Structures are given as structure tokens and as C-alpha cells.
Amino acid sequence: MALYESVFIARQDIAASQVDALIERFEGVITANGGKVTKKENWGLRSLAYRMNKNRKGHYVLFNIDAPAKALIELERQMRFDEDVIRYLSVRVEELEDGPSAMMSYKGKDVKGRKKFDDKFDLEDESEEF
């Protein structure tokens, strides 16, 4: 069986319980077609980069899937017909990552080698004169 990562974005105006119901339904589609969901992460309500179908935010959900191709095709077909799903993307991967994804592990921590916002704009050292 092949390994996939699948992310979908649900509308902003549905409740968290409805998002959980979507997760369970899509997981059932995978298991019914001979696959299994090894990891599912609900990233919560996040802002979109641009407006999609009059939505500025969306509920993001990640699945790590170990399933045959027909299971993924059926999952994408179900997502395409669901009016609560704004966008979805499925990618085949060589191996599934262990532990939390990058979105879950970041949570506002400083990344090594990156400047903080305050360090980028050092107001005391003004070398240019106006």
C-alpha cells in the first residue's frame, strides 16, 4: 500500500463538533476501502492566505494515510462533493513522519537561526538620515 499525506480545509462557520464528524466520516471512507489513517491532526481555525469562496478562515485537518490508491480516490471524491470542504490536497510520500507535524510543533516558538520581529527593526541603530 502507498503512503499519503492529505490536508483539507473546512469552512469557518461550522462548529468544532462538525469538523470532528467530518474527520470521522473521512476516516471511515479510508478504512472501508482497505486503508488506515495512522495519524490525524486538527490544526484548528486558521486564517487563509487569501479569500476562498467568501471565507477568510478555515479549519485545517491533516491525515497520514496508509492505503491503496482506490481508497484515496474515493476520499477525494467524497471531499469534492462535500459543501463544508473548501480545499483539499493529497500528496504521496516515501515515509510518514513520526510525532507531531511542523504546524503542531511550532506553536509560536522561536526557530533557531531566525530573528525575532523586534530584532529585525532595531530602531536605536538608524544609519540612514532623512
N, C-alpha and C positions, 0 to 999 in steps of 0.2 A: 504494500500500500504506500501511497505517496504522502508526504508531509506538507501541510499548508498552514499559512497564517492568514486569517481573514478578519478584517475590521469593517464594522458597519456603523453608520451614524443614524440615530433615530431622531425624530422631530423633537423640538424643545418643549412643546406644550403637552407631552404625555407624562404621566406620573412615573415615579421610580418603580412602582409595582408593575406597571405596564411594560417597562423595559425588562424587568425580570421575567415577565411572561413571554416576551419576545425571545429572550435568551434561552429559556426552557424549550420553547417551540422549535427554534433553530437547532438546538442540541438534539432534540428528538428526530429531526429530519436526518441528521448525520448518522445517528445510531440506527435508525430504521433502514438505512441504505448500507449497512455493514461497516461503518466507521466509528471512531470515538473522538471525543473532544478531550484532549489531555490537559488543557488549561483554558480558563475563561476569565477575563478581567473586565470589570466595568470601570471605565475611566471617569465616569460621571459626566456632568453637564459642562461643556467647554465651549468657548467662543469659536466660531468658524472663521477661516481666513477671509472669506467673502460670503455674501448672502447667497443662499441656495433655496429656491422655492419659497421665498419670503421668510426664511429662518436665519437668524443671526447666531444662534447657538444650537448645540445638538448633544445628544447622549452618545458617547463613544463606547464601543464594546469590541474587545479583541478575543478571537478564538485561536487556539493552536489545535490543528486538526490532523489526525492520522486516519486517512480514509481513501477509498478508491475514487477515481475521477468522477464516476457517475454520482457519487454522494455529493461532491462539491457542485456539480452541475445542477442537481436538484436544489441544493441550498441556495445558489444564486438565483434560480428560477423563483423560489419562494420569496426571496428578498426583493426581486424585481416587481412582483405583484403586490407586495405589502405597502400600503399607503403610509405607514409610520416610518419606513426606512427611506432616508433621504439619499444616501450614497452607500456603496459597499465596494470593497476591494479585496480580492483574494490573490495570494502570491504563493507559488510553490517554493519551498526552501529545502536545503540539503539536510539540515537538522533543526530541531526545535530547541529554543533556548530554555535553560533551566532557570528557575527563580523568577522574580518579577521583571516585567519588561522595562524598557528605558523610561516610558511615560510614568510608570508607577514608582520607580526608584528615584526619580529626580525630585519631585515634590518641593521645588524651590531651594534646594541646597546649592551651595557654590560648587561649580565644576572646576577641577584643578586646571590651572592654566588660563582661565578666563577671568577677565577683570569684572569687578562689580560695577554697577551703574554709576555709583558715586566716584569711583576711581577713574572712569572714562572722562568725566568732565571735572577736572581739577581746576576750580575757579581761582585758587590762590596763585597759580603759575600762569599768568597771562603774558605770553611772549609777544603777541601782536598788539599794536597800538592802533586805535581808530582815529 
